[in-house]
Amino acid sequence: MNALKNSFQKLFYYPSAMLGIFVILLLVFTAIYAMIKIPYREAIRLWRGGEEVWYQNPKFAPPSWINLFSKKKYAESFSVRTSDGTITKEVTPGAEGTSTISASYTFDFASDYYPQDMILYLTSKYQAKQPFISVEWLTPDGRKIRIVNTVLSQKQTYRFSQDAKLQTKLKTDNVIPALFSDPETHDLIRGKYQLLITGATFEPDSDINVEYVFHGQVYGLAGTDQARRDLVVPLLWGAPIALAFGLIASLGTSVLTMVIAAVGTWYGGWIDELIQRITEINLVLPFFSILIMIGTFYSRSIWVILGATILLNIFTGSIKAYRSIFVQVKESMYIEAARAYGASSPRIVFLYLIPRMIPLLIPGLVSSVPAFVFLEASLALLGLGDPVLPTWGKIIEDANANGALYRGYYYWILEPATLLMITGLGFAMLGFALDRIFNPKLREV
Amino acid sequence: MAVVAQPTLEKAAPKKGRHENTFTRVSRYVVLRLLTLFVTVVISIYLTVMIANMGGFVDKIMKGEIRDRVTGSIAGNTAYLKMDPAVRQKLINDRIAAEEERIGLNIPVAVRNFRYMSNALTLQLGRAINMTSDSGSKQVRLILLERLPATLLLMGVSQLFLFFSSVFLALNLSRRYGSFWDKLVVTLSPTSAVPPWFYGIFLILIFAALFKILPFGGMVDSPPPSNSIDYSLSVLKHLTLPAIALILSSFFLSIYNYRTFFLIYSSEDYVEMAKAKGLPARDVEQRYILRPTLPNIITNFALLIITLWSGALFTETVFLWPGLGRTLYQAIGLYDIPIIVGSTIIYAYLLAITVFLLDFIYALVDPRVKIGG
């Protein structure tokens, strides 16, 4: 045990190992943060959600931080509503149960592009008499444009760009640019814009709520995809899934391989023979084709794929490598001694043979994690990812299916790809360093 | 691909008491080995057929598809509109039965699995269910043969380059142990944890999307150039990115592995001895370092040849390269079992033949190894 501790202390001499450990710790924290911040059910709901969950976001919006790298600034998307106080609403009661409602939202518009669209989601509560609403638009140069006057139903959506009346009034087909530019020169005007909403209700319990959605070109920390989903959710949740898949698969594979090799070598005879034959058959089976077949014909659940991966990876070349070492270890003196004092076979296998091999197991285990993390991503790329879970591979698949590279949505591929790459490199760097520490023969030469 | 196998010296002959005729020993070994390999191939192919058929699950999908297609084609045909509904229904049922018989769905699953297997073993790859070759044939053999050149081109260029360049560079590095380049390779070797298709995406992004100097994917411009020089130039242009992706993803690890391997062998006592004798460095390298590593290098080369055949499934898919890997993926998507089984069987056979031949090649290059000893 002390030797093991010493070996781990040697890690400090390897900068790449420290970097690897740092990356892995960062991933673990991200994973924990993701699971606390967005509980599993919520994450699935968000990832599977359609328009009803994500209507506030524009489609294919790059993350807002690309403004840092671009000379021309893109408009940032936002949404505000009266229900949570982001738009302040004032209710002035009038005579006979009527009331006047006024709400306004002022925002600073500083981008070099017109927003894609603006939408008002209006909800109202009434018994018989429908409330009335009027919307006005105040530009920085002091013009006041009347947008719409309408009677409200329970639930109503108003899209600025699709209003024919507004189009005639502004004498243009493109309402949004007209609202944000000078009527004479057609130049874009930056500055404080104000949306003024005045409503009137005619019943005591009647109420109006407004949500103002502004679709710019960019959105949030990670951008959005074809279904308007905020990519922060799958990027965050990709971490625990990738870690779980990679670690479980590599742990399962290497431990089972080692145990089976140890059992086979110790008992010998037909068990050993059987293990060797299974290994030969398994080597002939095409691994990826079988995984793809299982994914296509049977189940795409990540757990089924994980199980199949482990099963197909047990009987590989490494079982032969372990076996050849176990054959030597089996003959060593301490095993002889254990046998002499009457240790049982399972005791020898699990307490004497296998612990001897832990130095070999650990580097192999860490180094094989990236392969499994990328396996999940590769299967997702072919459309065989878990249909429910948000993973990094699924983002790449969506991006690839929507031609992200052809259409210039680079952020969409680069974000998950960078995370995958960092994860893979983190484990690989640590694994390499461990390998050189635990197998000094490679280091000494 | 980039795995340097440890030397398997299991066959190193333990001294036996009685003398045996070399011919009987070798022939007995050959027969036994061929038998075990054959059984291995049979079992693995049966397993593939079974998984490909997934307990008859695929049959249901295919039956449903046939019903859908036949009903649709008859309902959509105006000539049948005036027909009596009962007669038309009978026509539909007859057509479905004929179609199911054509594919062989009327035979029980277990029997069909055996039939698939025995056909596969005798290399009668049969006819594809849904896929056709570009020339319009449904013969699995023709479909696979048609895609083979594309795969061989891509994999041949990348893997052969990878093999020779990494052996050559590794040998150079092992001479200059601890130099800057050596350290660089060691530092960069973890980059091989990333699969080729992943590098492919980055390469497409940089060279196709941003700089627009190389194509996004495919194998040749559309429409293909008519003269053969332009045609090969166009193929070369399309080949660049996938080949680089494949090379890049194993390059450093491959060099690192061979280098470590050469270093281990060059620290042997007999190498020191040879150096002490004053032999020229070139002779030491060729006779004392390269010679004992030959079996491993041959193993790697043989395994490399097999990967040429199986193709690079994901890389071909990302680059839309019309090779075997992508065909296999398409076949799985179309539930085209004959093609899946066909490519598996060829892979299995090739692997078995390679394993068999390797035993003899070992004996040729390594005097310590004795066949059937």
Interface residues (C-beta under 8 A of the other chain):
Chain A: S16 R277 E280 I281 N282 L283 V284 L285 P286 F288 S289 I290 I292 M293 I294 T296 F297 Y298 G317 K320 A321 S324 S367 P370 A371 F374 A377 S378 L381 L382 I396 N400 L405 Y406 G408 Y410 I413 L414 A417 L420 M421 G424 L425 F427 A428 M429 G431 F432 K441 L442 V445
Chain B: V3 A5 Q6 T8 E10 T36 L37 T40 V41 I43 S44 L47 T48 I51 A52 M54 F57 V58 Y177 T187 S189 P190 T191 S192 A193 V194 P195 W197 F198 I201 F202 I204 L205 A208 A209 F216 T260 L263 I264 S266 S267 S310 L313 F314 T317 V318 L328 Y329 I332 G333 Y335 I340 S343 T344 Y347 A348 L351 A352
